[in-house]
């Protein structure tokens, strides 16, 4: 049909006109790309304040403040560090962050997790109980077993709702070492793993004996 279009019906002609020509067109119809937010980060080593983008009149171009405004102390002066630099895309001039941080949607991660075959059933099944009373798993801990929801009942999945626990881990390290190499190695391990894992990097450094994370 693709090679012999003469004499085909209008229905088949419309079908051929809408037929995708490449895999990207097909996957794009399912909206599988994850959502992400690019924050502008203050380059000042004593600040690192983050700014979320704003959008006007339905434009896809993000807008950021040009200068950092927070004060180190209430009576002090504003930071004033330049946040953006001019950049040209075609005939459009925009301001892009000098330093940025990309935050990915945790809701997308959970949605992808539950869409994997068998994962939702495994996550909703009753918690195992250690026969010998010893703590073999995180679910054997007292805190999770006594944790309650808004209704005052144990925080458990049931036929009406699903309840899940997620952990947040922070790693402190020297940012001037080979952190990018470490992250790339971790990403390769995650890609080859059979279990789901969401990885976020928190870059931390020491400023006047205080640990600042961004």
Rosetta blueprint (number, residue, H / E / L):
1 X L
2 X L
3 X L
4 X L
5 X L
6 X L
7 X L
8 X L
9 X L
10 X H
11 X H
12 X H
13 X H
14 X H
15 X H
16 X H
17 X H
18 X L
19 X L
20 X L
21 X L
22 X L
23 X H
24 X H
25 X H
26 X H
27 X H
28 X H
29 X H
30 X L
31 X L
32 X L
33 X L
34 X L
35 X L
36 X E
37 X E
38 X E
39 X E
40 X E
41 X E
42 X L
43 X L
44 X L
45 X L
46 X L
47 X L
48 X L
49 X L
50 X E
51 X E
52 X L
53 X L
54 X E
55 X L
56 X L
57 X L
58 X L
59 X L
60 X L
61 X L
62 X L
63 X E
64 X L
65 X L
66 X L
67 X E
68 X L
69 X L
70 X L
71 X E
72 X L
73 X L
74 X L
75 X L
76 X L
77 X L
78 X E
79 X L
80 X L
81 X L
82 X E
83 X L
84 X E
85 X E
86 X E
87 X E
88 X E
89 X E
90 X L
91 X L
92 X E
93 X E
94 X E
95 X E
96 X E
97 X E
98 X L
99 X L
100 X E
101 X E
102 X E
103 X E
104 X E
105 X L
106 X H
107 X H
108 X H
109 X H
110 X H
111 X H
112 X H
113 X H
114 X H
115 X H
116 X L
117 X L
118 X L
119 X H
120 X H
121 X H
122 X H
123 X H
124 X H
125 X L
126 X L
127 X L
128 X L
129 X L
130 X L
131 X L
132 X L
133 X L
134 X L
135 X L
136 X L
137 X L
138 X H
139 X H
140 X H
141 X L
142 X H
143 X H
144 X H
145 X H
146 X H
147 X L
148 X E
149 X L
150 X L
151 X L
152 X L
153 X L
154 X E
155 X L
156 X L
157 X L
158 X L
159 X L
160 X L
161 X L
162 X L
163 X L
164 X L
165 X L
166 X L
167 X L
168 X L
169 X L
170 X L
171 X L
172 X L
173 X L
174 X L
175 X L
176 X L
177 X L
178 X L
179 X H
180 X H
181 X H
182 X H
183 X H
184 X H
185 X H
186 X H
187 X H
188 X H
189 X H
190 X H
191 X H
192 X H
193 X L
194 X L
195 X L
196 X L
197 X L
198 X L
199 X L
200 X L
201 X L
202 X L
203 X L
204 X E
205 X E
206 X E
207 X E
208 X L
209 X L
210 X E
211 X E
212 X E
213 X E
214 X L
